[in-house]
Amino acid sequence: MAVKTVIIGLGNPILSDDGVGIFAVREIEKRLPGNFNGDIREASLAGFNLLDLLLGYEEAIIVDSIQTKDGIIGDVYEFEPQALKETVRLASIHDLNLVTALELGKRLDLPVPKKVLIFAVEVEDNVTFREGCCDKVAAAIPIIVEKVTGYLEENGQIQPR
């Protein structure tokens, strides 16, 4: 039986490059067959709100923007939440990161995904009010689509095209 998967695009589509996660999952959705055992979600949430979207799924794929110290605009990264781990101590519910939210879900015995995979695009600008991404970030969207659909194919969740 196929793993129940949620694919979540994070961001804000009116904050320039910050919308890349949402734009990417819209394209991924167009490529998924009707028998895909999962859901596509768009969100501009974090912390507890994001945790709500993850409950009840065995696996989650999150697509988002990222800014790193020496990153090159348009680069695509693939990693698990532990790569973002700074602390799993709950200091403030207003500052709850993904790793802490998942850990809290586990400790509360909530049905959180056993596997979470993050695909992120290095962005240039995620604060300017503008619809659409810069050219380099927009060029990364097809790469994200191929990586996510390729992952789903490799893991038997969709049939190869």
Residue pairs with C-beta under 8 A, 6 or more apart in sequence:
2 37
2 156
2 157
3 37
3 58
3 59
3 155
3 157
4 37
4 38
4 56
4 57
4 58
4 59
5 36
5 37
5 38
5 39
5 57
5 58
5 59
5 60
5 61
5 152
5 157
6 38
6 39
6 40
6 41
6 53
6 54
6 57
6 59
6 60
6 61
6 113
7 25
7 28
7 29
7 38
7 39
7 40
7 41
7 60
7 61
7 62
7 63
7 148
8 21
8 25
8 40
8 41
8 42
8 43
8 50
8 53
8 54
8 60
8 61
8 62
8 63
9 21
9 22
9 23
9 24
9 25
9 26
9 28
9 40
9 41
9 42
9 43
9 63
9 64
10 21
10 22
10 43
10 44
10 45
10 46
10 50
10 62
10 63
10 64
10 65
11 18
11 19
11 20
11 21
11 22
11 44
11 64
11 65
11 126
12 18
12 19
12 22
12 44
13 19
13 22
13 23
13 131
14 129
14 130
14 131
15 126
15 127
15 128
15 129
15 130
16 123
16 124
16 125
16 126
16 127
16 128
16 129
16 130
16 132
16 133
16 134
17 65
17 121
17 123
17 124
17 125
17 126
17 133
17 134
17 137
18 65
18 123
18 126
18 127
19 65
19 131
19 132
19 133
20 63
20 64
20 65
20 121
20 123
20 133
20 137
20 138
20 140
20 141
20 144
21 62
21 63
21 64
21 65
21 121
22 42
23 133
23 138
23 141
24 63
24 119
24 121
24 141
24 144
24 145
24 148
25 40
25 41
25 42
25 63
26 42
27 141
27 142
27 144
27 145
28 40
28 63
28 144
28 145
28 148
28 149
29 40
31 145
31 149
31 161
32 40
32 149
32 152
32 158
33 158
33 159
35 158
36 152
36 157
36 158
37 157
38 57
38 59
38 157
39 57
41 53
43 49
43 50
43 53
45 53
46 96
46 97
46 98
46 101
47 93
47 94
47 95
47 96
47 97
47 100
47 101
48 93
48 96
48 101
50 98
50 101
51 101
51 102
51 104
51 105
51 110
51 112
54 60
54 102
54 105
54 112
54 113
54 116
55 105
55 110
55 111
55 112
56 111
57 111
57 113
58 113
58 114
58 115
59 113
59 114
59 115
59 116
59 117
60 113
60 115
60 116
60 117
61 116
61 117
61 118
61 119
61 148
61 151
62 98
62 116
62 117
62 118
62 119
63 118
63 119
63 120
63 144
63 148
64 118
64 119
64 120
64 121
65 120
65 121
65 122
65 123
65 126
65 137
66 77
66 120
66 121
66 122
66 123
67 122
67 123
67 126
68 122
71 122
72 122
73 122
73 123
73 124
73 134
73 136
73 137
74 121
74 122
74 136
74 137
74 139
74 140
75 121
75 122
75 140
76 119
76 120
76 121
76 122
76 140
76 143
76 144
76 147
77 118
77 119
77 120
77 121
77 122
78 117
78 118
78 119
78 147
79 117
79 118
79 120
80 115
80 116
80 117
80 118
81 98
81 99
81 102
81 116
81 118
82 99
83 118
84 97
84 98
84 99
84 118
85 99
86 97
86 99
87 100
88 99
88 100
88 103
89 100
90 96
90 100
90 104
96 104
98 116
98 118
102 112
102 113
102 116
105 112
106 112
117 151
119 144
119 147
119 148
121 137
121 140
121 141
121 144
122 137
123 133
123 134
123 137
124 134
124 136
124 137
125 134
132 138
133 141
149 158
149 161
152 158
153 159
153 160
153 161
